[in-house]
Amino acid sequence: MRRSTFLLTLLVAAPVSQAWAWGQEGHSIIAEIAQRRLTPQATAQVSEVLGTGHSLASVGSWADDVRDARPQTYNWHFVDIPIALNAYDVVRDCTNDPAKGDCVVAELDRLKNDLRCAPDDLKIEALKFAVHFVGDVHQPLHTVLEERGGNGVQVDVFMAGLTCTGTCQPVHAHSNFHAAWDTGLIMKTVWDWGAYVDRLETGWLTSAEAQAPGIDAGTTADWAIETHKAAQTVWNLVPASKVLDDSYYTLILPILDRQLGVAGLRLARFLNEAYSSNQCPVP
């Protein structure tokens, strides 16, 4: 069985609640892009917090690993903005549930301070959460209220992508829309997440948009709103047949590249700014 088919089969077999934002591959891609852009001061802080030899990519999926054991972190992975609306409303979209938390926008705002100012034993958790949640807020379907961010939208993935070439023939894989965006589309592009980093370093990250001043700026709410616009596009491109084929893949691949790339740039800036501050709380 081809690896991409196997991964999608696993996603189908898993309960819907286990389909997190970006799989291990996506979070590793974002973390590696950020690691390469840390300032010397931030690099030293990351090394001190994680320990020598541990990379940001090595902790990129930690927040998913502890999610079931710590249900109070559940809602920190997403923000529920109605698909038809264009603005973020903290009261509507980030309601605090005492048992599950509020939303990714609010948690990221807290983490910027916790990275620098939390007690030493909590700084490592703050870093692990930050690496993960900056990634989450850039996964389009983690800004969508409807159908639990697309978890409830059943799709049939039937595409060659860039990994099925030559004599390879694509096969049908039943999945859900959210799971396809978490992992399936990435694995239709490359077999190895490191190769996706290389793809972006020689592709989108060299583009005029990626090089433009301020591409890594903005508030966490700004990031969520921008991602939600991407979500509206990828959501509306799903055909009535619910078959995600190569026509769909061709249309969304530039969005997939951008969301992974810009998340890496913003994670770098998020950590650089937090670790460069000499104030507590961090402004």
PyRosetta script that sets phi, psi and omega in degrees:
from pyrosetta import init, pose_from_sequence

init()
pose = pose_from_sequence("MRRSTFLLTLLVAAPVSQAWAWGQEGHSIIAEIAQRRLTPQATAQVSEVLGTGHSLASVGSWADDVRDARPQTYNWHFVDIPIALNAYDVVRDCTNDPAKGDCVVAELDRLKNDLRCAPDDLKIEALKFAVHFVGDVHQPLHTVLEERGGNGVQVDVFMAGLTCTGTCQPVHAHSNFHAAWDTGLIMKTVWDWGAYVDRLETGWLTSAEAQAPGIDAGTTADWAIETHKAAQTVWNLVPASKVLDDSYYTLILPILDRQLGVAGLRLARFLNEAYSSNQCPVP")
pose.set_psi(1, 132.4)
pose.set_omega(1, 178.1)
pose.set_phi(2, -63.0)
pose.set_psi(2, 149.1)
pose.set_omega(2, -174.4)
pose.set_phi(3, -60.6)
pose.set_psi(3, -41.4)
pose.set_omega(3, -178.2)
pose.set_phi(4, -62.9)
pose.set_psi(4, -40.3)
pose.set_omega(4, 178.4)
pose.set_phi(5, -65.2)
pose.set_psi(5, -41.5)
pose.set_omega(5, -179.9)
pose.set_phi(6, -61.2)
pose.set_psi(6, -44.1)
pose.set_omega(6, -179.9)
pose.set_phi(7, -63.6)
pose.set_psi(7, -43.1)
pose.set_omega(7, 179.5)
pose.set_phi(8, -65.5)
pose.set_psi(8, -36.4)
pose.set_omega(8, 177.7)
pose.set_phi(9, -62.6)
pose.set_psi(9, -40.5)
pose.set_omega(9, 177.3)
pose.set_phi(10, -62.3)
pose.set_psi(10, -40.8)
pose.set_omega(10, -179.1)
pose.set_phi(11, -64.9)
pose.set_psi(11, -36.7)
pose.set_omega(11, 178.3)
pose.set_phi(12, -67.8)
pose.set_psi(12, -39.7)
pose.set_omega(12, -177.0)
pose.set_phi(13, -70.7)
pose.set_psi(13, -26.7)
pose.set_omega(13, -177.7)
pose.set_phi(14, -76.0)
pose.set_psi(14, 151.6)
pose.set_omega(14, 174.5)
pose.set_phi(15, -59.5)
pose.set_psi(15, 150.9)
pose.set_omega(15, -178.0)
pose.set_phi(16, -55.8)
pose.set_psi(16, -38.6)
pose.set_omega(16, -176.1)
pose.set_phi(17, -64.9)
pose.set_psi(17, -14.1)
pose.set_omega(17, -178.5)
pose.set_phi(18, -92.1)
pose.set_psi(18, 0.8)
pose.set_omega(18, 179.7)
pose.set_phi(19, -87.1)
pose.set_psi(19, 89.3)
pose.set_omega(19, -176.0)
pose.set_phi(20, -81.7)
pose.set_psi(20, 177.4)
pose.set_omega(20, 179.1)
pose.set_phi(21, -77.7)
pose.set_psi(21, 139.3)
pose.set_omega(21, -174.2)
pose.set_phi(22, 41.1)
pose.set_psi(22, 128.4)
pose.set_omega(22, 172.3)
pose.set_phi(23, -72.3)
pose.set_psi(23, -171.9)
pose.set_omega(23, 179.9)
pose.set_phi(24, -55.9)
pose.set_psi(24, -35.7)
pose.set_omega(24, -179.0)
pose.set_phi(25, -62.9)
pose.set_psi(25, -49.0)
pose.set_omega(25, -177.5)
pose.set_phi(26, -61.8)
pose.set_psi(26, -45.3)
pose.set_omega(26, -180.0)
pose.set_phi(27, -65.8)
pose.set_psi(27, -35.3)
pose.set_omega(27, 178.3)
pose.set_phi(28, -67.8)
pose.set_psi(28, -40.2)
pose.set_omega(28, 177.8)
pose.set_phi(29, -58.6)
pose.set_psi(29, -49.8)
pose.set_omega(29, -178.3)
pose.set_phi(30, -62.5)
pose.set_psi(30, -44.4)
pose.set_omega(30, -178.1)
pose.set_phi(31, -64.0)
pose.set_psi(31, -40.6)
pose.set_omega(31, -178.8)
pose.set_phi(32, -67.7)
pose.set_psi(32, -41.0)
pose.set_omega(32, 176.8)
pose.set_phi(33, -59.2)
pose.set_psi(33, -43.5)
pose.set_omega(33, 179.5)
pose.set_phi(34, -65.7)
pose.set_psi(34, -43.9)
pose.set_omega(34, -177.1)
pose.set_phi(35, -55.8)
pose.set_psi(35, -38.6)
pose.set_omega(35, -178.0)
pose.set_phi(36, -70.4)
pose.set_psi(36, -10.9)
pose.set_omega(36, -175.0)
pose.set_phi(37, -118.6)
pose.set_psi(37, 12.4)
pose.set_omega(37, 177.2)
pose.set_phi(38, -72.9)
pose.set_psi(38, 145.6)
pose.set_omega(38, 172.4)
pose.set_phi(39, -70.6)
pose.set_psi(39, 161.5)
pose.set_omega(39, 176.5)
pose.set_phi(40, -55.2)
pose.set_psi(40, -37.9)
pose.set_omega(40, -179.6)
pose.set_phi(41, -66.7)
pose.set_psi(41, -44.2)
pose.set_omega(41, 178.8)
pose.set_phi(42, -66.9)
pose.set_psi(42, -39.2)
pose.set_omega(42, 177.8)
pose.set_phi(43, -59.5)
pose.set_psi(43, -43.0)
pose.set_omega(43, 179.5)
pose.set_phi(44, -64.6)
pose.set_psi(44, -40.3)
pose.set_omega(44, 179.9)
pose.set_phi(45, -66.1)
pose.set_psi(45, -43.4)
pose.set_omega(45, 179.3)
pose.set_phi(46, -62.0)
pose.set_psi(46, -43.2)
pose.set_omega(46, 178.9)
pose.set_phi(47, -63.0)
pose.set_psi(47, -39.8)
pose.set_omega(47, 179.8)
pose.set_phi(48, -66.4)
pose.set_psi(48, -41.0)
pose.set_omega(48, -176.5)
pose.set_phi(49, -73.8)
pose.set_psi(49, -46.8)
pose.set_omega(49, -175.7)
pose.set_phi(50, -85.4)
pose.set_psi(50, -24.3)
pose.set_omega(50, -174.0)
pose.set_phi(51, 97.5)
pose.set_psi(51, 146.9)
pose.set_omega(51, -177.9)
pose.set_phi(52, -58.8)
pose.set_psi(52, 135.4)
pose.set_omega(52, 177.2)
pose.set_phi(53, 94.4)
pose.set_psi(53, -6.9)
pose.set_omega(53, 179.0)
pose.set_phi(54, -102.2)
pose.set_psi(54, 127.8)
pose.set_omega(54, -179.0)
pose.set_phi(55, -97.6)
pose.set_psi(55, 166.3)
pose.set_omega(55, 174.3)
pose.set_phi(56, -61.7)
pose.set_psi(56, -37.2)
pose.set_omega(56, 179.8)
pose.set_phi(57, -61.7)
pose.set_psi(57, -30.6)
pose.set_omega(57, -177.2)
pose.set_phi(58, -69.9)
pose.set_psi(58, -17.5)
pose.set_omega(58, 180.0)
pose.set_phi(59, -116.4)
pose.set_psi(59, 8.5)
pose.set_omega(59, -173.4)
pose.set_phi(60, -61.5)
pose.set_psi(60, -29.1)
pose.set_omega(60, -177.4)
pose.set_phi(61, -106.9)
pose.set_psi(61, 7.6)
pose.set_omega(61, -177.4)
pose.set_phi(62, -56.7)
pose.set_psi(62, -39.2)
pose.set_omega(62, -177.0)
pose.set_phi(63, -63.4)
pose.set_psi(63, -29.4)
pose.set_omega(63, 174.2)
pose.set_phi(64, -73.0)
pose.set_psi(64, -36.0)
pose.set_omega(64, -178.9)
pose.set_phi(65, -62.6)
pose.set_psi(65, -32.8)
pose.set_omega(65, -176.1)
pose.set_phi(66, -100.0)
pose.set_psi(66, 2.5)
pose.set_omega(66, -172.5)
pose.set_phi(67, -62.0)
pose.set_psi(67, -44.8)
pose.set_omega(67, -179.4)
pose.set_phi(68, -67.9)
pose.set_psi(68, -37.5)
pose.set_omega(68, -178.4)
pose.set_phi(69, -73.6)
pose.set_psi(69, -22.4)
pose.set_omega(69, -178.4)
pose.set_phi(70, -128.8)
pose.set_psi(70, 75.5)
pose.set_omega(70, -174.5)
pose.set_phi(71, -61.2)
pose.set_psi(71, -19.5)
pose.set_omega(71, 178.1)
pose.set_phi(72, -66.2)
pose.set_psi(72, -11.5)
pose.set_omega(72, 177.6)
pose.set_phi(73, -96.7)
pose.set_psi(73, -1.3)
pose.set_omega(73, -170.1)
pose.set_phi(74, -55.6)
pose.set_psi(74, -50.5)
pose.set_omega(74, -175.1)
pose.set_phi(75, -76.9)
pose.set_psi(75, -6.4)
pose.set_omega(75, 179.7)
pose.set_phi(76, -71.5)
pose.set_psi(76, -11.0)
pose.set_omega(76, -176.8)
pose.set_phi(77, -84.9)
pose.set_psi(77, -8.4)
pose.set_omega(77, -173.6)
pose.set_phi(78, -155.5)
pose.set_psi(78, 172.7)
pose.set_omega(78, 172.0)
pose.set_phi(79, -137.9)
pose.set_psi(79, 132.9)
pose.set_omega(79, -172.1)
pose.set_phi(80, -95.6)
pose.set_psi(80, 86.0)
pose.set_omega(80, 176.2)
pose.set_phi(81, -98.6)
pose.set_psi(81, 126.9)
pose.set_omega(81, 177.4)
pose.set_phi(82, -55.6)
pose.set_psi(82, 137.5)
pose.set_omega(82, -171.6)
pose.set_phi(83, -59.8)
pose.set_psi(83, -31.3)
pose.set_omega(83, -176.0)
pose.set_phi(84, -83.5)
pose.set_psi(84, -9.3)
pose.set_omega(84, -176.3)
pose.set_phi(85, -99.2)
pose.set_psi(85, 154.3)
pose.set_omega(85, -173.9)
pose.set_phi(86, -109.7)
pose.set_psi(86, -1.3)
pose.set_omega(86, -175.0)
pose.set_phi(87, -124.7)
pose.set_psi(87, 154.5)
pose.set_omega(87, 175.5)
pose.set_phi(88, -95.1)
pose.set_psi(88, 130.1)
pose.set_omega(88, 177.8)
pose.set_phi(89, -122.2)
pose.set_psi(89, 114.6)
pose.set_omega(89, -174.0)
pose.set_phi(90, -61.0)
pose.set_psi(90, -36.3)
pose.set_omega(90, -179.1)
pose.set_phi(91, -70.5)
pose.set_psi(91, -43.1)
pose.set_omega(91, -177.5)
pose.set_phi(92, -76.6)
pose.set_psi(92, -40.1)
pose.set_omega(92, -166.5)
pose.set_phi(93, -104.2)
pose.set_psi(93, -9.2)
pose.set_omega(93, -174.2)
pose.set_phi(94, -135.7)
pose.set_psi(94, 43.7)
pose.set_omega(94, 179.5)
pose.set_phi(95, -65.6)
pose.set_psi(95, 135.0)
pose.set_omega(95, -178.9)
pose.set_phi(96, -82.6)
pose.set_psi(96, 124.1)
pose.set_omega(96, 173.4)
pose.set_phi(97, -103.7)
pose.set_psi(97, 117.7)
pose.set_omega(97, -177.1)
pose.set_phi(98, -54.7)
pose.set_psi(98, -27.7)
pose.set_omega(98, -177.8)
pose.set_phi(99, -90.5)
pose.set_psi(99, -24.0)
pose.set_omega(99, -172.8)
pose.set_phi(100, -125.6)
pose.set_psi(100, -2.6)
pose.set_omega(100, 179.4)
pose.set_phi(101, 89.0)
pose.set_psi(101, -170.8)
pose.set_omega(101, -175.6)
pose.set_phi(102, -104.7)
pose.set_psi(102, -88.5)
pose.set_omega(102, -178.8)
pose.set_phi(103, -158.2)
pose.set_psi(103, 171.3)
pose.set_omega(103, -175.2)
pose.set_phi(104, -65.6)
pose.set_psi(104, -32.9)
pose.set_omega(104, -179.7)
pose.set_phi(105, -63.6)
pose.set_psi(105, -47.7)
pose.set_omega(105, -179.0)
pose.set_phi(106, -66.3)
pose.set_psi(106, -40.8)
pose.set_omega(106, -178.1)
pose.set_phi(107, -67.3)
pose.set_psi(107, -39.2)
pose.set_omega(107, 177.7)
pose.set_phi(108, -63.2)
pose.set_psi(108, -37.4)
pose.set_omega(108, 177.5)
pose.set_phi(109, -62.7)
pose.set_psi(109, -37.4)
pose.set_omega(109, 177.3)
pose.set_phi(110, -71.4)
pose.set_psi(110, -37.0)
pose.set_omega(110, -175.5)
pose.set_phi(111, -66.9)
pose.set_psi(111, -32.3)
pose.set_omega(111, 179.1)
pose.set_phi(112, -56.8)
pose.set_psi(112, -37.4)
pose.set_omega(112, 177.4)
pose.set_phi(113, -77.6)
pose.set_psi(113, -41.8)
pose.set_omega(113, -175.8)
pose.set_phi(114, -64.6)
pose.set_psi(114, -31.9)
pose.set_omega(114, 178.9)
pose.set_phi(115, -56.2)
pose.set_psi(115, -38.0)
pose.set_omega(115, -174.8)
pose.set_phi(116, -99.1)
pose.set_psi(116, -33.4)
pose.set_omega(116, -165.6)
pose.set_phi(117, -116.5)
pose.set_psi(117, -6.0)
pose.set_omega(117, 179.0)
pose.set_phi(118, -68.8)
pose.set_psi(118, 157.7)
pose.set_omega(118, 172.1)
pose.set_phi(119, -54.3)
pose.set_psi(119, 151.6)
pose.set_omega(119, -173.2)
pose.set_phi(120, -53.9)
pose.set_psi(120, -37.6)
pose.set_omega(120, -176.4)
pose.set_phi(121, -72.9)
pose.set_psi(121, -12.5)
pose.set_omega(121, 178.9)
pose.set_phi(122, -103.5)
pose.set_psi(122, -10.0)
pose.set_omega(122, -178.7)
pose.set_phi(123, -65.5)
pose.set_psi(123, -34.0)
pose.set_omega(123, 179.7)
pose.set_phi(124, -67.5)
pose.set_psi(124, -38.8)
pose.set_omega(124, 177.0)
pose.set_phi(125, -67.2)
pose.set_psi(125, -39.1)
pose.set_omega(125, 178.7)
pose.set_phi(126, -60.0)
pose.set_psi(126, -42.0)
pose.set_omega(126, 179.5)
pose.set_phi(127, -66.3)
pose.set_psi(127, -45.0)
pose.set_omega(127, 179.8)
pose.set_phi(128, -61.9)
pose.set_psi(128, -43.2)
pose.set_omega(128, 178.2)
pose.set_phi(129, -65.0)
pose.set_psi(129, -42.6)
pose.set_omega(129, -177.8)
pose.set_phi(130, -62.0)
pose.set_psi(130, -45.1)
pose.set_omega(130, 179.3)
pose.set_phi(131, -57.5)
pose.set_psi(131, -42.3)
pose.set_omega(131, -177.1)
pose.set_phi(132, -74.0)
pose.set_psi(132, -46.1)
pose.set_omega(132, -171.3)
pose.set_phi(133, -75.5)
pose.set_psi(133, -28.4)
pose.set_omega(133, 171.7)
pose.set_phi(134, -63.2)
pose.set_psi(134, -36.5)
pose.set_omega(134, 174.2)
pose.set_phi(135, -64.8)
pose.set_psi(135, -46.6)
pose.set_omega(135, -177.5)
pose.set_phi(136, -58.0)
pose.set_psi(136, -42.0)
pose.set_omega(136, -175.4)
pose.set_phi(137, -70.4)
pose.set_psi(137, -9.2)
pose.set_omega(137, 177.1)
pose.set_phi(138, -105.1)
pose.set_psi(138, 0.6)
pose.set_omega(138, 172.9)
pose.set_phi(139, -84.0)
pose.set_psi(139, 116.5)
pose.set_omega(139, -170.9)
pose.set_phi(140, -49.7)
pose.set_psi(140, -43.7)
pose.set_omega(140, -173.7)
pose.set_phi(141, -76.9)
pose.set_psi(141, -5.3)
pose.set_omega(141, 173.8)
pose.set_phi(142, -87.3)
pose.set_psi(142, 11.0)
pose.set_omega(142, 172.4)
pose.set_phi(143, -120.3)
pose.set_psi(143, 17.9)
pose.set_omega(143, -174.4)
pose.set_phi(144, -116.6)
pose.set_psi(144, 128.6)
pose.set_omega(144, 178.0)
pose.set_phi(145, -74.0)
pose.set_psi(145, -46.6)
pose.set_omega(145, -168.7)
pose.set_phi(146, -63.8)
pose.set_psi(146, 143.0)
pose.set_omega(146, 175.5)
pose.set_phi(147, 52.5)
pose.set_psi(147, 36.7)
pose.set_omega(147, 179.7)
pose.set_phi(148, 52.0)
pose.set_psi(148, 49.0)
pose.set_omega(148, 179.4)
pose.set_phi(149, 67.1)
pose.set_psi(149, 30.5)
pose.set_omega(149, 179.3)
pose.set_phi(150, 89.9)
pose.set_psi(150, -3.4)
pose.set_omega(150, 177.0)
pose.set_phi(151, -61.4)
pose.set_psi(151, -28.8)
pose.set_omega(151, -178.3)
pose.set_phi(152, -89.9)
pose.set_psi(152, 3.8)
pose.set_omega(152, 179.2)
pose.set_phi(153, -99.6)
pose.set_psi(153, 108.2)
pose.set_omega(153, -179.5)
pose.set_phi(154, -79.9)
pose.set_psi(154, 133.1)
pose.set_omega(154, -179.0)
pose.set_phi(155, -133.5)
pose.set_psi(155, 161.5)
pose.set_omega(155, 174.3)
pose.set_phi(156, -115.1)
pose.set_psi(156, 114.9)
pose.set_omega(156, -180.0)
pose.set_phi(157, -88.2)
pose.set_psi(157, 117.1)
pose.set_omega(157, -177.6)
pose.set_phi(158, -142.0)
pose.set_psi(158, 78.9)
pose.set_omega(158, -176.2)
pose.set_phi(159, -143.2)
pose.set_psi(159, 150.7)
pose.set_omega(159, 174.3)
pose.set_phi(160, -81.9)
pose.set_psi(160, -37.0)
pose.set_omega(160, -175.7)
pose.set_phi(161, 63.4)
pose.set_psi(161, -147.6)
pose.set_omega(161, 177.7)
pose.set_phi(162, -102.8)
pose.set_psi(162, -7.5)
pose.set_omega(162, -176.7)
pose.set_phi(163, -96.3)
pose.set_psi(163, -18.0)
pose.set_omega(163, -179.6)
pose.set_phi(164, -102.9)
pose.set_psi(164, 94.6)
pose.set_omega(164, -175.9)
pose.set_phi(165, -127.9)
pose.set_psi(165, 176.3)
pose.set_omega(165, 177.9)
pose.set_phi(166, 64.2)
pose.set_psi(166, -122.8)
pose.set_omega(166, -178.7)
pose.set_phi(167, -87.7)
pose.set_psi(167, -2.7)
pose.set_omega(167, -179.9)
pose.set_phi(168, -64.6)
pose.set_psi(168, 138.0)
pose.set_omega(168, 176.8)
pose.set_phi(169, -118.4)
pose.set_psi(169, 128.9)
pose.set_omega(169, 178.7)
pose.set_phi(170, -64.2)
pose.set_psi(170, 150.3)
pose.set_omega(170, 178.4)
pose.set_phi(171, -122.1)
pose.set_psi(171, 155.0)
pose.set_omega(171, 177.4)
pose.set_phi(172, -74.6)
pose.set_psi(172, 134.3)
pose.set_omega(172, 175.3)
pose.set_phi(173, -133.7)
pose.set_psi(173, 116.5)
pose.set_omega(173, 179.0)
pose.set_phi(174, -77.0)
pose.set_psi(174, 133.8)
pose.set_omega(174, -176.7)
pose.set_phi(175, -151.4)
pose.set_psi(175, -166.5)
pose.set_omega(175, 168.4)
pose.set_phi(176, -122.8)
pose.set_psi(176, 161.2)
pose.set_omega(176, -171.3)
pose.set_phi(177, -59.5)
pose.set_psi(177, -42.2)
pose.set_omega(177, -179.4)
pose.set_phi(178, -63.9)
pose.set_psi(178, -45.9)
pose.set_omega(178, -179.2)
pose.set_phi(179, -63.1)
pose.set_psi(179, -37.4)
pose.set_omega(179, 178.2)
pose.set_phi(180, -60.8)
pose.set_psi(180, -40.0)
pose.set_omega(180, 179.5)
pose.set_phi(181, -75.4)
pose.set_psi(181, -32.0)
pose.set_omega(181, 179.0)
pose.set_phi(182, -59.7)
pose.set_psi(182, -50.2)
pose.set_omega(182, -169.8)
pose.set_phi(183, -135.4)
pose.set_psi(183, -41.9)
pose.set_omega(183, -170.8)
pose.set_phi(184, -56.6)
pose.set_psi(184, -45.5)
pose.set_omega(184, -177.6)
pose.set_phi(185, -68.7)
pose.set_psi(185, -35.8)
pose.set_omega(185, 176.5)
pose.set_phi(186, -63.6)
pose.set_psi(186, -43.7)
pose.set_omega(186, -177.2)
pose.set_phi(187, -75.5)
pose.set_psi(187, -11.7)
pose.set_omega(187, 170.7)
pose.set_phi(188, -84.3)
pose.set_psi(188, -6.7)
pose.set_omega(188, -178.1)
pose.set_phi(189, -102.4)
pose.set_psi(189, -43.4)
pose.set_omega(189, 178.9)
pose.set_phi(190, -143.0)
pose.set_psi(190, 161.9)
pose.set_omega(190, 174.5)
pose.set_phi(191, -89.6)
pose.set_psi(191, -19.5)
pose.set_omega(191, -171.6)
pose.set_phi(192, -135.1)
pose.set_psi(192, 133.5)
pose.set_omega(192, -174.8)
pose.set_phi(193, -64.7)
pose.set_psi(193, -28.9)
pose.set_omega(193, 176.7)
pose.set_phi(194, -62.5)
pose.set_psi(194, -34.2)
pose.set_omega(194, 177.0)
pose.set_phi(195, -67.7)
pose.set_psi(195, -29.2)
pose.set_omega(195, 177.0)
pose.set_phi(196, -71.5)
pose.set_psi(196, -36.4)
pose.set_omega(196, 174.4)
pose.set_phi(197, -59.3)
pose.set_psi(197, -46.6)
pose.set_omega(197, 178.2)
pose.set_phi(198, -60.0)
pose.set_psi(198, -40.8)
pose.set_omega(198, 179.1)
pose.set_phi(199, -58.4)
pose.set_psi(199, -43.9)
pose.set_omega(199, -178.2)
pose.set_phi(200, -75.0)
pose.set_psi(200, -36.4)
pose.set_omega(200, -179.5)
pose.set_phi(201, -65.2)
pose.set_psi(201, -28.7)
pose.set_omega(201, 178.1)
pose.set_phi(202, -103.3)
pose.set_psi(202, -0.6)
pose.set_omega(202, -177.8)
pose.set_phi(203, -119.5)
pose.set_psi(203, -105.0)
pose.set_omega(203, -172.3)
pose.set_phi(204, -57.5)
pose.set_psi(204, -37.3)
pose.set_omega(204, -176.8)
pose.set_phi(205, -68.6)
pose.set_psi(205, -12.8)
pose.set_omega(205, 174.3)
pose.set_phi(206, -96.2)
pose.set_psi(206, -2.0)
pose.set_omega(206, -175.5)
pose.set_phi(207, -72.4)
pose.set_psi(207, 162.9)
pose.set_omega(207, 178.0)
pose.set_phi(208, -61.2)
pose.set_psi(208, -37.3)
pose.set_omega(208, 179.7)
pose.set_phi(209, -64.3)
pose.set_psi(209, -45.8)
pose.set_omega(209, -178.0)
pose.set_phi(210, -67.0)
pose.set_psi(210, -29.8)
pose.set_omega(210, -178.8)
pose.set_phi(211, -87.1)
pose.set_psi(211, -8.3)
pose.set_omega(211, -176.3)
pose.set_phi(212, -68.5)
pose.set_psi(212, 137.3)
pose.set_omega(212, 177.0)
pose.set_phi(213, -58.3)
pose.set_psi(213, 134.5)
pose.set_omega(213, 176.3)
pose.set_phi(214, 91.3)
pose.set_psi(214, -2.1)
pose.set_omega(214, 179.7)
pose.set_phi(215, -61.5)
pose.set_psi(215, -27.7)
pose.set_omega(215, -179.2)
pose.set_phi(216, -96.4)
pose.set_psi(216, 5.9)
pose.set_omega(216, -176.6)
pose.set_phi(217, -91.7)
pose.set_psi(217, -170.1)
pose.set_omega(217, 179.0)
pose.set_phi(218, 101.4)
pose.set_psi(218, 161.6)
pose.set_omega(218, 176.3)
pose.set_phi(219, -83.0)
pose.set_psi(219, 168.0)
pose.set_omega(219, 177.1)
pose.set_phi(220, -63.6)
pose.set_psi(220, -33.4)
pose.set_omega(220, 175.4)
pose.set_phi(221, -65.8)
pose.set_psi(221, -38.8)
pose.set_omega(221, 176.2)
pose.set_phi(222, -59.5)
pose.set_psi(222, -43.0)
pose.set_omega(222, 179.7)
pose.set_phi(223, -61.6)
pose.set_psi(223, -43.2)
pose.set_omega(223, -179.0)
pose.set_phi(224, -63.1)
pose.set_psi(224, -42.2)
pose.set_omega(224, -179.9)
pose.set_phi(225, -64.9)
pose.set_psi(225, -43.5)
pose.set_omega(225, 178.9)
pose.set_phi(226, -62.9)
pose.set_psi(226, -43.8)
pose.set_omega(226, 178.5)
pose.set_phi(227, -63.7)
pose.set_psi(227, -36.7)
pose.set_omega(227, -179.9)
pose.set_phi(228, -63.3)
pose.set_psi(228, -34.0)
pose.set_omega(228, 175.9)
pose.set_phi(229, -63.6)
pose.set_psi(229, -40.0)
pose.set_omega(229, 175.4)
pose.set_phi(230, -64.6)
pose.set_psi(230, -38.6)
pose.set_omega(230, 178.9)
pose.set_phi(231, -61.9)
pose.set_psi(231, -40.6)
pose.set_omega(231, 178.4)
pose.set_phi(232, -59.6)
pose.set_psi(232, -39.7)
pose.set_omega(232, 179.9)
pose.set_phi(233, -66.5)
pose.set_psi(233, -52.8)
pose.set_omega(233, -175.6)
pose.set_phi(234, -68.2)
pose.set_psi(234, -28.9)
pose.set_omega(234, 177.8)
pose.set_phi(235, -69.0)
pose.set_psi(235, -46.1)
pose.set_omega(235, -176.2)
pose.set_phi(236, -74.4)
pose.set_psi(236, -17.0)
pose.set_omega(236, 178.4)
pose.set_phi(237, -81.2)
pose.set_psi(237, -12.6)
pose.set_omega(237, 179.4)
pose.set_phi(238, -64.4)
pose.set_psi(238, 123.0)
pose.set_omega(238, -177.7)
pose.set_phi(239, -69.8)
pose.set_psi(239, 160.2)
pose.set_omega(239, 180.0)
pose.set_phi(240, -59.0)
pose.set_psi(240, -28.9)
pose.set_omega(240, 179.4)
pose.set_phi(241, -70.7)
pose.set_psi(241, -15.5)
pose.set_omega(241, -175.6)
pose.set_phi(242, 61.8)
pose.set_psi(242, 24.9)
pose.set_omega(242, 174.6)
pose.set_phi(243, -99.5)
pose.set_psi(243, 117.6)
pose.set_omega(243, 177.1)
pose.set_phi(244, -90.5)
pose.set_psi(244, 100.4)
pose.set_omega(244, -176.4)
pose.set_phi(245, -108.7)
pose.set_psi(245, -167.9)
pose.set_omega(245, -177.1)
pose.set_phi(246, -68.4)
pose.set_psi(246, -24.5)
pose.set_omega(246, 174.6)
pose.set_phi(247, -64.6)
pose.set_psi(247, -43.8)
pose.set_omega(247, 176.3)
pose.set_phi(248, -64.8)
pose.set_psi(248, -44.6)
pose.set_omega(248, -178.6)
pose.set_phi(249, -58.7)
pose.set_psi(249, -43.8)
pose.set_omega(249, -179.4)
pose.set_phi(250, -62.6)
pose.set_psi(250, -37.5)
pose.set_omega(250, -178.6)
pose.set_phi(251, -72.0)
pose.set_psi(251, -36.4)
pose.set_omega(251, -173.5)
pose.set_phi(252, -95.0)
pose.set_psi(252, -13.2)
pose.set_omega(252, -176.6)
pose.set_phi(253, -57.0)
pose.set_psi(253, -42.4)
pose.set_omega(253, 176.3)
pose.set_phi(254, -60.9)
pose.set_psi(254, -33.1)
pose.set_omega(254, 178.1)
pose.set_phi(255, -70.8)
pose.set_psi(255, -42.7)
pose.set_omega(255, 177.7)
pose.set_phi(256, -59.2)
pose.set_psi(256, -47.7)
pose.set_omega(256, 178.2)
pose.set_phi(257, -58.0)
pose.set_psi(257, -46.9)
pose.set_omega(257, -176.4)
pose.set_phi(258, -64.7)
pose.set_psi(258, -44.7)
pose.set_omega(258, -176.0)
pose.set_phi(259, -64.9)
pose.set_psi(259, -38.2)
pose.set_omega(259, 176.4)
pose.set_phi(260, -69.4)
pose.set_psi(260, -43.2)
pose.set_omega(260, -178.3)
pose.set_phi(261, -67.0)
pose.set_psi(261, -47.3)
pose.set_omega(261, -177.1)
pose.set_phi(262, -69.3)
pose.set_psi(262, -30.9)
pose.set_omega(262, 175.8)
pose.set_phi(263, -63.1)
pose.set_psi(263, -39.9)
pose.set_omega(263, 177.3)
pose.set_phi(264, -63.9)
pose.set_psi(264, -42.2)
pose.set_omega(264, 178.4)
pose.set_phi(265, -63.1)
pose.set_psi(265, -42.2)
pose.set_omega(265, -176.5)
pose.set_phi(266, -74.4)
pose.set_psi(266, -32.7)
pose.set_omega(266, 175.0)
pose.set_phi(267, -63.6)
pose.set_psi(267, -41.6)
pose.set_omega(267, 178.1)
pose.set_phi(268, -59.8)
pose.set_psi(268, -47.2)
pose.set_omega(268, -179.1)
pose.set_phi(269, -65.9)
pose.set_psi(269, -39.7)
pose.set_omega(269, 179.1)
pose.set_phi(270, -57.1)
pose.set_psi(270, -46.9)
pose.set_omega(270, -179.7)
pose.set_phi(271, -73.3)
pose.set_psi(271, -41.0)
pose.set_omega(271, 179.7)
pose.set_phi(272, -60.0)
pose.set_psi(272, -43.5)
pose.set_omega(272, -178.6)
pose.set_phi(273, -70.1)
pose.set_psi(273, -41.2)
pose.set_omega(273, -179.5)
pose.set_phi(274, -63.5)
pose.set_psi(274, -44.5)
pose.set_omega(274, -176.0)
pose.set_phi(275, -79.8)
pose.set_psi(275, -13.2)
pose.set_omega(275, 177.4)
pose.set_phi(276, -88.6)
pose.set_psi(276, -12.8)
pose.set_omega(276, -176.9)
pose.set_phi(277, -73.7)
pose.set_psi(277, 142.7)
pose.set_omega(277, 174.0)
pose.set_phi(278, -108.7)
pose.set_psi(278, 12.7)
pose.set_omega(278, -176.0)
pose.set_phi(279, -115.7)
pose.set_psi(279, 147.6)
pose.set_omega(279, 171.3)
pose.set_phi(280, -134.4)
pose.set_psi(280, 118.3)
pose.set_omega(280, 5.0)
pose.set_phi(281, -73.8)
pose.set_psi(281, 156.9)
pose.set_omega(281, 179.5)
pose.set_phi(282, -70.2)
pose.set_psi(282, 128.5)
pose.set_omega(282, -179.4)
pose.set_phi(283, -71.7)
pose.dump_pdb("model.pdb")
